[in-house]
Amino acid sequence: MLPGLNTLLSRYAESMMWLARYMERIENLARLIEVTEAFVRGPDGETGWDSIVQINSDESRFQALYPSASGEDVLQFYIIDPANPSSIRAMANAVRENARSVRPLISTEMWMQLNIFTRWILDLKPGDIRQTGLSALCNHIKQDCQTHTGITEGTLYRDQAWLFYLLGRHLERSDQITRLIDIRYHKLLPLDEIGSEIDTTQWVSVLRSAAAYHAFRRLQPVTTTPANVVGFLLKNEGFPRSLALNLRQTADVLAALSTHYNLRKHGYAVQERLAELRATLEDQSSAEIIIRGLHEYMHWIQTQIEAIQNELAAAYWPPVEQPSETDIYRQQ
């Protein structure tokens, strides 16, 4: 990193972080929809669409909008429903607004690609989500998200804006991987079929949802067990979406902000919380995590990531205090 650069405006830092988080979330959701259609089946043999609702903790909102809860309802809810803030359309709109806010900081190539991508998403109609074309639609979304990642890597200047973008990316990946593991393990896997063909298929769907299947097979060409998959997604330092790697990279970004930009005092609480989180992950094997309670540990990690996000917001873009009536009276 280059020392001595101008300090980034707090509103730019916030927008860069959320731009990265929303783009990661869109890509993850598109992959999750595609993999669920192809690989995830419930006990009745039907596609397990409800797992997507559970992963995103949207049960109450979804039931209120779609009481029938059909597969078509899930797709509409998560792709084009503007009333759902977790839908791809709503997130694309948020990406567009955040990109517009940081237009002075991002390259022309980055802006043009985001502009075209979000405009295409916002123009999607219910007829565009027909079941036979779902895989092609999801592939289009994933490829555009990956194109954004490549353009950003190749054109975004390495200053504070870049660091806050990285913070958003790594925090979102950390959060998404824990949600994926938690729901797939506890909601989709039949307890009486552990070790069966269904069991293996479920774990393959977990790996594919995280774009981890081929990387996992390089290390485990034969054996697929819950402990192996959980260990790979949580603790492997070579996989780009693993929890351990993204927590380490988050710590590296916070250290860069502290070292090069004299923001050390702002990051104390976050760095301490992050160090504790990483220590708990390093001190346990994947088998121990499962035995002690995978669901409870994943939930605890999610609360810690949310606390990190809130502490970053309080440190770097605190809300503006509104003057009281007494202050206004005194100014008059």
TILUM-746293 format. One record per residue (C-alpha): residue number from 0; z negated, y, x. Coordinates in pm, 1 decimal, always signed. Each point is the difference from the previous one (the first is absolute). Layout:
> NUM; Z; Y; X .
...
***
This chain:
> 0; +0.0; +0.0; +0.0 .
> 1; +64.1; +357.2; +106.2 .
> 2; -309.9; +218.2; +36.6 .
> 3; -10.5; +366.7; -86.2 .
> 4; +220.6; -8.6; -310.7 .
> 5; -70.1; +218.9; -299.7 .
> 6; -256.6; -127.9; -245.7 .
> 7; +145.0; -160.6; -311.3 .
> 8; -69.9; +161.3; -336.3 .
> 9; -233.9; -218.1; -204.8 .
> 10; +241.0; -17.1; -296.0 .
> 11; +268.4; -134.0; +233.4 .
> 12; -237.5; -264.6; +135.8 .
> 13; -85.4; -115.0; -352.0 .
> 14; +364.1; -15.6; -107.6 .
> 15; +106.2; -193.7; +310.7 .
> 16; -271.9; -257.9; -56.0 .
> 17; +85.6; -51.9; -366.9 .
> 18; +373.0; -5.3; +68.5 .
> 19; -58.2; -298.5; +228.5 .
> 20; -242.0; -170.6; -237.6 .
> 21; +232.2; +24.6; -299.8 .
> 22; +303.8; -126.4; +192.2 .
> 23; -199.6; -299.6; +124.2 .
> 24; -127.0; -61.4; -352.9 .
> 25; +351.5; +11.1; -147.9 .
> 26; +134.5; -250.6; +252.8 .
> 27; -297.2; -230.3; -47.9 .
> 28; +32.9; +8.9; -379.4 .
> 29; +374.2; -74.3; +11.6 .
> 30; -63.2; -299.8; +226.8 .
> 31; -285.1; -118.1; -223.0 .
> 32; +218.6; +13.9; -312.2 .
> 33; +281.7; -188.9; +170.4 .
> 34; -224.8; -272.7; +142.8 .
> 35; -192.3; -40.0; -326.7 .
> 36; +321.6; -62.6; -191.4 .
> 37; +120.1; -258.7; +251.8 .
> 38; -315.3; -186.1; +105.7 .
> 39; -309.4; +72.9; -209.5 .
> 40; -66.9; -226.3; -297.6 .
> 41; -305.9; -32.1; -218.5 .
> 42; -151.2; -327.2; -129.4 .
> 43; +248.2; +9.7; -290.1 .
> 44; +296.3; +24.6; +234.9 .
> 45; +77.2; +358.0; -100.1 .
> 46; +43.6; +283.5; +251.3 .
> 47; -340.3; +140.6; +93.6 .
> 48; +75.2; +363.8; -77.3 .
> 49; -364.5; +67.4; -81.1 .
> 50; -83.6; -37.8; +369.5 .
> 51; +178.5; +329.1; +76.5 .
> 52; -215.5; +176.6; -258.4 .
> 53; -311.5; -151.4; +157.5 .
> 54; +97.9; +89.2; +355.4 .
> 55; +37.3; +364.4; -100.4 .
> 56; -316.8; +0.0; -217.5 .
> 57; +202.3; +125.2; -297.4 .
> 58; -124.8; -240.0; -269.7 .
> 59; -145.0; +257.9; -239.9 .
> 60; +289.3; +247.1; +31.3 .
> 61; +261.4; -273.7; -41.4 .
> 62; -167.8; -151.7; -305.8 .
> 63; -25.5; +340.8; -163.3 .
> 64; +372.6; +68.0; +43.6 .
> 65; +136.9; -354.5; -43.7 .
> 66; -220.4; -216.6; -226.6 .
> 67; +255.9; -282.5; -6.2 .
> 68; -13.5; -24.5; +381.7 .
> 69; +336.9; -169.6; +45.3 .
> 70; +187.1; -35.2; +328.8 .
> 71; +243.6; +271.7; -108.6 .
> 72; -297.2; +226.2; -71.9 .
> 73; -136.5; -52.4; +352.0 .
> 74; +335.2; +87.6; +155.3 .
> 75; +40.0; +315.5; -204.9 .
> 76; -362.3; +98.5; +67.2 .
> 77; +39.8; -32.7; +376.6 .
> 78; +354.3; +122.1; +52.1 .
> 79; +88.7; +282.9; -237.5 .
> 80; -301.9; +89.0; -215.6 .
> 81; -93.0; +364.7; +75.7 .
> 82; -333.4; -50.5; -179.9 .
> 83; -106.9; -243.1; +272.5 .
> 84; -91.9; +182.3; +323.3 .
> 85; +44.8; -331.3; +184.2 .
> 86; +361.1; -43.0; -114.4 .
> 87; +283.1; +30.6; +249.6 .
> 88; +138.6; +295.5; -196.1 .
> 89; -331.4; +189.0; +4.2 .
> 90; -49.5; -69.0; +370.0 .
> 91; +358.3; +105.0; +78.2 .
> 92; -68.8; +329.5; -173.5 .
> 93; -316.5; +40.2; +209.3 .
> 94; +200.9; -75.3; +315.3 .
> 95; +254.4; +264.6; -99.8 .
> 96; -267.5; +265.5; -54.3 .
> 97; -182.0; -78.6; +323.8 .
> 98; +327.6; +4.8; +194.4 .
> 99; +83.4; +334.6; -156.9 .
> 100; -340.9; +131.8; +110.3 .
> 101; +61.1; -97.7; +364.3 .
> 102; +369.8; +90.6; +8.8 .
> 103; -55.2; +238.3; +297.4 .
> 104; -137.0; -291.1; +204.9 .
> 105; +237.2; -288.3; -68.7 .
> 106; +354.7; -45.6; +124.4 .
> 107; +309.3; +61.8; -209.3 .
> 108; +82.4; -371.6; +18.2 .
> 109; -344.0; -95.1; -126.0 .
> 110; +15.4; +250.0; -285.5 .
> 111; +350.1; -100.0; -110.2 .
> 112; -80.9; -370.8; -5.9 .
> 113; -319.5; +56.6; -200.1 .
> 114; +181.8; +233.4; -237.3 .
> 115; +274.2; -253.5; -75.0 .
> 116; -244.4; -291.1; -26.7 .
> 117; -244.4; +170.0; -236.7 .
> 118; +280.0; +141.2; -213.6 .
> 119; +141.2; -350.0; -45.0 .
> 120; -343.2; -136.3; -98.0 .
> 121; -61.1; +280.9; -249.1 .
> 122; +336.7; -68.7; -165.1 .
> 123; -70.3; -370.7; -63.2 .
> 124; +23.8; -108.5; -365.0 .
> 125; -148.2; -303.1; -179.7 .
> 126; +341.5; -169.0; +9.5 .
> 127; -6.2; +14.4; +381.1 .
> 128; -296.4; -240.9; +8.6 .
> 129; +167.1; -292.2; -169.4 .
> 130; -143.8; -325.4; +127.7 .
> 131; +320.1; -125.4; +162.8 .
> 132; +19.8; +309.7; +218.3 .
> 133; -366.6; +29.9; +93.3 .
> 134; +38.3; -144.9; +350.2 .
> 135; +287.3; +236.3; +81.7 .
> 136; -198.4; +297.0; -129.6 .
> 137; -306.0; -91.7; +206.9 .
> 138; +213.6; -55.3; +309.4 .
> 139; +156.2; +344.4; -44.0 .
> 140; -345.1; +158.2; -20.3 .
> 141; -130.8; -191.1; +302.7 .
> 142; +302.2; +87.9; +211.1 .
> 143; -30.6; +368.3; -84.7 .
> 144; -369.2; -6.1; +91.0 .
> 145; +80.6; -168.4; +329.8 .
> 146; +277.3; +251.1; +63.9 .
> 147; -256.5; +275.3; -51.8 .
> 148; -229.8; -167.5; +253.1 .
> 149; +279.4; -16.0; +257.0 .
> 150; +108.9; +360.7; -50.3 .
> 151; -361.2; +117.9; +17.7 .
> 152; -61.4; -193.4; +320.7 .
> 153; +315.1; +143.6; +152.4 .
> 154; -18.3; +363.8; -107.0 .
> 155; -356.4; +111.6; -84.0 .
> 156; -151.7; +212.0; +277.3 .
> 157; -307.3; -151.3; +167.1 .
> 158; -265.7; +254.9; -91.5 .
> 159; -281.7; +15.2; -253.2 .
> 160; +240.2; -54.7; -290.8 .
> 161; +104.0; -331.1; +156.1 .
> 162; -363.2; -104.1; +46.5 .
> 163; -91.1; +65.6; -362.2 .
> 164; +311.6; -187.7; -110.3 .
> 165; -117.1; -297.4; +207.7 .
> 166; -348.3; +22.1; -150.9 .
> 167; +151.4; -31.7; -345.5 .
> 168; +218.4; -295.3; +99.4 .
> 169; -279.3; -199.0; +164.2 .
> 170; -258.4; +66.6; -271.3 .
> 171; +243.6; -103.2; -272.3 .
> 172; +97.9; -319.6; +179.2 .
> 173; -366.8; -85.1; +51.7 .
> 174; -76.8; +49.4; -367.0 .
> 175; +305.0; -188.0; -128.9 .
> 176; -53.0; -309.5; +214.2 .
> 177; -358.4; -42.6; -122.3 .
> 178; +105.6; +34.4; -365.2 .
> 179; +277.1; -252.4; +46.5 .
> 180; -225.5; -259.9; +163.2 .
> 181; -278.7; +50.4; -252.3 .
> 182; +204.2; -41.6; -317.8 .
> 183; +227.4; -275.9; +126.5 .
> 184; -298.4; -202.2; +121.4 .
> 185; -222.1; +36.1; -305.7 .
> 186; +241.3; +44.0; -289.2 .
> 187; +303.6; -212.3; +79.6 .
> 188; -131.7; -297.3; +194.9 .
> 189; -121.6; -284.1; -228.5 .
> 190; -327.9; -123.6; +140.2 .
> 191; +72.4; -360.4; -93.0 .
> 192; +334.4; -1.7; +181.4 .
> 193; -103.9; +103.2; +350.3 .
> 194; +220.3; -173.1; +254.9 .
> 195; +267.1; -83.4; -254.5 .
> 196; +360.4; +115.4; -2.9 .
> 197; -96.8; +278.0; -243.0 .
> 198; -266.4; +113.0; +243.7 .
> 199; +253.0; +30.0; +284.9 .
> 200; +248.1; +185.3; -221.1 .
> 201; -264.0; +253.4; -96.3 .
> 202; -80.9; +73.1; +361.7 .
> 203; +367.5; +32.2; +85.2 .
> 204; +21.3; +264.0; -275.4 .
> 205; -289.4; +186.0; +163.5 .
> 206; +184.1; +5.0; +331.7 .
> 207; +329.1; +107.2; -156.8 .
> 208; -171.3; +277.5; -195.8 .
> 209; -123.5; +140.1; +330.7 .
> 210; +336.3; -55.1; +178.2 .
> 211; -193.7; -235.9; +225.7 .
> 212; +163.6; -337.7; -60.9 .
> 213; +225.8; -17.1; +306.8 .
> 214; -260.6; +147.8; +233.7 .
> 215; -257.8; -250.1; -126.4 .
> 216; +239.4; -291.7; +48.9 .
> 217; +48.5; +97.0; +363.3 .
> 218; -370.7; -65.1; +55.9 .
> 219; -52.0; -274.4; -259.8 .
> 220; +331.1; -188.2; -34.2 .
> 221; -157.8; -291.1; -190.8 .
> 222; -348.8; +64.1; -135.8 .
> 223; -62.0; +238.6; -290.2 .
> 224; -366.0; +20.0; -101.8 .
> 225; -205.3; +273.7; -167.8 .
> 226; -190.0; +64.6; +323.7 .
> 227; +322.2; +26.4; +202.6 .
> 228; +163.1; +243.2; -241.0 .
> 229; -311.8; +213.2; -48.0 .
> 230; -60.8; +5.2; +374.7 .
> 231; +356.9; +106.6; +71.8 .
> 232; +4.3; +281.9; -255.9 .
> 233; -346.6; +128.4; +85.2 .
> 234; -47.1; -56.9; +371.6 .
> 235; +336.9; -39.9; +174.4 .
> 236; +67.6; +290.6; +237.9 .
> 237; +374.3; -62.0; +21.8 .
> 238; +97.3; +26.5; -366.0 .
> 239; +79.3; +362.0; -109.9 .
> 240; -173.7; -30.2; -338.4 .
> 241; -314.4; -188.0; +105.6 .
> 242; -334.9; +159.4; -71.7 .
> 243; -121.5; -19.4; +361.5 .
> 244; +309.2; +168.2; +143.6 .
> 245; +2.0; +281.8; -253.5 .
> 246; -370.8; +69.3; +40.5 .
> 247; +46.7; +17.3; +377.6 .
> 248; +295.9; +234.2; -36.2 .
> 249; -199.3; +217.1; -240.5 .
> 250; -272.5; +25.4; +263.1 .
> 251; +260.7; +91.4; +264.4 .
> 252; +138.4; +279.9; -219.1 .
> 253; -346.4; +140.9; -66.9 .
> 254; -72.6; -11.8; +373.8 .
> 255; +322.9; +191.1; +68.5 .
> 256; -96.8; +268.1; -251.5 .
> 257; -342.8; +31.1; +160.6 .
> 258; +125.0; +3.2; +359.0 .
> 259; +308.8; +218.1; -19.0 .
> 260; -74.7; +234.6; -286.0 .
> 261; -371.7; +74.4; +36.1 .
> 262; -77.4; -156.4; -337.1 .
> 263; -271.6; -230.4; +128.0 .
> 264; -277.4; +138.7; -219.8 .
> 265; +208.2; -56.2; -312.4 .
> 266; +52.6; -370.1; +66.1 .
> 267; -348.3; -127.8; +88.2 .
> 268; -82.6; -151.3; -339.7 .
> 269; +341.0; -159.9; -39.6 .
> 270; +0.6; -148.8; +349.0 .
> 271; -347.0; -147.5; -44.4 .
> 272; +94.3; -158.8; -331.9 .
> 273; +323.5; -133.9; +148.6 .
> 274; -181.6; -146.3; +301.2 .
> 275; -240.0; -185.0; -229.1 .
> 276; +286.1; -135.6; -207.8 .
> 277; +185.6; -126.5; +306.4 .
> 278; -316.5; -158.9; +139.5 .
> 279; -59.8; -202.9; -316.7 .
> 280; +357.7; -127.7; +14.7 .
> 281; -17.8; -95.1; +367.4 .
> 282; -335.4; -177.9; -33.5 .
> 283; +118.2; -250.7; -262.2 .
> 284; +260.1; -273.4; +0.7 .
> 285; +230.5; -32.8; -297.7 .
> 286; -180.3; -317.6; -107.9 .
> 287; -335.1; +180.6; +10.3 .
> 288; +140.9; +285.9; -207.4 .
> 289; +118.9; -245.4; -267.7 .
> 290; -329.9; -191.3; -4.0 .
> 291; -215.8; +313.5; -20.1 .
> 292; +211.4; +146.9; -277.8 .
> 293; +356.1; +119.6; +45.1 .
> 294; +4.6; +201.7; -322.2 .
> 295; -319.4; +186.3; +84.9 .
> 296; +119.5; +78.0; +351.8 .
> 297; +342.1; +122.0; -116.7 .
> 298; -166.1; +220.9; -261.4 .
> 299; -235.1; +143.5; +262.5 .
> 300; +291.8; +79.7; +230.7 .
> 301; +181.8; +176.1; -284.1 .
> 302; -304.2; +217.1; -70.3 .
> 303; -24.9; +84.1; +370.7 .
> 304; +368.5; +99.6; +15.0 .
> 305; -46.9; +219.4; -306.5 .
> 306; -304.2; +159.6; +165.2 .
> 307; +205.3; +62.3; +317.2 .
> 308; +269.5; +172.4; -206.7 .
> 309; -260.8; +216.4; -174.0 .
> 310; -169.3; +90.5; +328.6 .
> 311; +332.8; +93.8; +155.5 .
> 312; +71.3; +223.2; -298.3 .
> 313; -342.4; +162.6; +24.4 .
> 314; +46.3; +56.5; +374.3 .
> 315; +358.6; +122.5; +17.9 .
> 316; +91.4; +140.9; -343.5 .
> 317; -324.9; +75.8; -182.3 .
> 318; +30.1; +144.8; -351.4 .
> 319; -3.5; +377.1; -18.9 .
> 320; -327.5; +121.8; -144.0 .
> 321; +53.0; +217.1; -303.4 .
> 322; -205.7; +322.2; -2.9 .
> 323; -287.2; +7.4; -246.3 .
> 324; -26.7; +257.6; -275.8 .
> 325; -271.7; +173.9; +205.3 .
> 326; +232.3; +23.7; +304.2 .
> 327; +279.0; +141.6; -213.9 .
> 328; -237.0; +255.4; -150.9 .
> 329; -120.1; +108.2; +346.2 .
> 330; +358.0; +39.6; +122.9 .
> 331; +72.9; +230.9; -290.2 .
***
